[in-house]
Each structure stands twice: as C-alpha cells, then as structure tokens.
Amino acid sequence: MQKSTISQIPYIDLKSQHASLKSELLSAIGGVIDDAYFILGEQVAEFEGKFAQLCGVDYAIGVNSGTDALIFALKALGIRSGDEVITAPNSFVASATCIRVLGAKPVFVDVGDDYNIDPSKIPAAITPKTKAIIPVHLTGRPCNMEAIVGIAQENGIAVVEDAAQAILAEYQGKPVGSWGTVGCFSLHPLKNLGTCGDGGMIVTNDAELSEKLKVMRNIGLRTRDDCVMWSHNSRLDTLQAAILLVKLRYLQQWTQQRRANADYYQTHLAGIPQIQIPPEREGEKCVYHTFVIQVERREELRQFLSNRGIGTAIHYPVPIHLSTAGKELGYAEGSFPVTEQQSRRILSLPIYPGLTVDQLEQVCENIKSFYQT
C-alpha cells in the first residue's frame, strides 16, 4: 500500500465532529428557540432519563459543569469544613477543588500503573475525619471499584465517583457512576460526550438524594415561590440538553471508534522499550477519553511529532499537590512518587473518533522513527 504524505493530525478535532452533525444540531437548537423554554425545558428531563438509563441508575440530575456535579454531590452528602475526603493527586484540579471549596481537606493517595488511585493505599489514609472517597476514572479507565467500595463500606464512608472522563466505561460489567453513592460526569466540549458549552451530570440510585440535588441546583427552590435551602444556580441549559440528545445517538459509535484506535496503538507501539502502555485488564472496559503512554525523552518526542504535524498533550504535567494552590495542603515533592514519576513521562496521543488508519499509522511510524534515530 502506498503511503500518503504526512498531513496535519491535531490532538483533537471538534470542528469535524460538529460539521458532520451541523444540520441535526441546528434543528435541535431551533426547536428550543421556537419553544422558548430555555431553563429546565423538556429536553433536560429527556436527557436526564436517557443518561440515567445509560449509567444503569435510577436518577440523573443535570447541572452546569462537571465541577459543580462534584461540589453538589459532596455538599448533598453533608461534607463540610473540617472533614477529609480521599482522592488521587494526578487528576484535573477540579477533583480536589470540589473538596476544598466546601472547607474540607483533600487527602491524596498515590496511584498505580493504570493512573488510577491505588486501593491498597487507601486504608492508611483513613482517619476519624474521613467522610468520602473520590475515585477518579482517569483517561476513561475504570478504577478497581470492587475494592474501593468494599473499603468504604467497612469504614462507613461515602463513594463519589469522578467519572468526568469515563462515560460508558465499565468495571466487571457494571457502568462507572453506578458503583458509588453518587457518580459525577462532565459534559465539557472535550469529553467523549460533550456540549457546545458546558454541562455536568450527577447520577444516583438514592431517591431522597436525587430530590435534594434537584432543589440544590435550582437556587434552593422546591417550588417557584418556596426556597427551602440556601443554594446557588447550577442548571443544565435546555439548549445544551437538546445538543446532547443529538450527540447521544452517536456515543456508542464514537466509543467503539476510540476503542479501535486504542487497540491500534496498543498493537503497533508494543515492543518499543522506551514506551510504556497501560494494559486493559480483565473486567475493564475503557473508553479512552485520552490515550496516555509513558515515554522517555518526552519533550524531545513532542517536538519531533509537532514538527511533523502531529499534535499531542500532557494530562497533567503538574500533580495537584505540587500546584500553587495545592501547596497549602502540606505535601511536598516526593510525597507521591508514582504520580510524580508519571507526570514527567506521560504523553497523550490523538484518540478521537474520525482518525483514519493512515493517520494512526503516521503517529506510530513517527514515534518509532524517533526512537530508532
């Protein structure tokens, strides 16, 4: 087969995705404009119902971001100043921000080779102040939820799943978000199912908690004239819900494409000694929001690929405990050696649906070329 010349391969390509859906999206948006029901319109309830079904839970509550999903979930569970919540230090900062803005303290636990929190290290971090664990399904790879839920139940603490990157991921055949007390998802445009703005979802099987969250997201209003608690405004827009209903039709297909792209990388980058590829273990269904490898000479490789029109990213170069905001928590360099070592080696490759086999081949061949020179 004759190889084509190297073309620009961006790290992410939202323009192409939306170009292919433009007529459907405009029709959905037009319907909302015609109805003029912009706040908590029928599309919000419809999307919540379908999202709950997708996650295998009874209830889903739409909010205005994945960060607010986490904040509201913790607040609804009674997390407050002086409490401690265990999570991982290698995630996006929102995983810790949600704890800190409530006055509670993030307590970090190091991760394993799959980038997810290491369950074996959780018990040592539990104190009488521990009220919850936030496992983060980073990169779209499910955490070992069986172990985490078991530890939580033994200690009488809640589990709030940060599934921002992991819609449709499964552990032991059970969807992420359905394992814990509450599951939280981001609908940011870069996520596997993303809005054309911002949005988030909270899922649960607890009817009382669901009702509480619906009131909390709506400024504490139980009815239009009765405010029953102090809260703030965090409603999923009807326009965004209409857009998400369109995209939801394609989510399974997009997920299959991401998994196929990941399989290509796993096959064609295997055997390169300078690269470490996380395994997809038995019982895991990964959805590859990101495809993260660990590499030697990362910055040189990034520049090499960039010079050849191939985009990459790093998720995330600075662990939360070493960030400017995180320094107040009392950790230091060396506190979490696995996280810190990975942060110096991780590299995210293009994984989005729409990548061609030729483009995937170009990425792999250029990586091989870099390490062979």
Phi, psi and omega in degrees: 000130180285131181275139177280165177290155183293129179248170177293125177240097182290160177294321179221150183222078179287331182299316181294319179301313184285332176297321182287339182252004193304314183295321179293319180294316180296323177296317180295318179295319179300322178298320178293317179298319180295320181285331180060031177250082193275340183243120180053043175288178186297334180294330178295310179298321179296316180294319178301318180296316180290325179293318178300316179298320180299324183268357179070034180234173183274331189223145173220137183234121181276132177230181191271359175191163175293327178296313177296327177303315180292316181298313182294322179298313179295317181297319180295331179275001175089014178292132184212184182304134180096342177282164175237142178229127182273135175204185183261149183270000186256009184273181168294148189302336181302332180297333177259326179305318182301330179282313187291324182291344175269001180087358178276172183249125172288128176246117187270149175230137184293167186250174177257192182287352177266004180077000180260158181307138182273108184302329183294342182261356182289314184306322182293340181269352182280132177230175176300342180271351183290125182244342183199161171239134173247093172283135181253120178279073189290143180069003186090015178257124183292142172289167174284081188289332178300312180292317183294315179297322178299316179297317181297316181294322179297330185252003176066037180239157184278158174241121176246106183283124171270094182254029184307324185256010198228028179301132182080357174290152182223149171234124184053038176080003182247131185297144172295150185097336182260356182278319187272184174297320181217148173239141183234134183233147172259143176242028176304149183307333182276351182284168182301326170236104187236150176281183169256041181184243177220158180180162178207165179223144173242134179235149181196163172256002184267110184296318181295318179295320179300314180296320179297317181294324178296323177288318182298320183288345186246047175060025178079014183272121172277321169230176182301332186246004183232104175270118186256352176202158175280125180205187177228178189271117179213062183261140172290125181296145176299320178301316180292323178297320178297319178296317181294326177297324175294310184293331181301330179298336187253357188299316180299317179296315179297321180294318177299322179293319177298317181293323177293320178296319178297319179298322178297313179299314183299324180285315189270348175255359179294145175088358175272113189297337182275001184236137174244124181249124180294136182283154169261105188279165178301135180091355179256136165241107183265145183249358169052059166303319171229152173248103190252120174250164171249135187224157170272149178056050188303310185295324176295318180295317179302316181293320178301313180291320179299320179297340180253018173079021182247119181274145175222175177212171177231121180236090010223141189289334181241112176302151186301321183290345179256001177287165180302314180293324186288344184297334180294344184281350173093005177274169180214172176300131184102350181294325183226083190299323181293312178304314184292319177296316180297322183298336179272350187238342187289146178211128180263127179262157175303134184220359190294153174299143182107344173296135178271163176300324179297319179292317177300320178297319180298318178299310183295316182295323179289325176295317177299318181298320181300314184280347178271346181270000000 
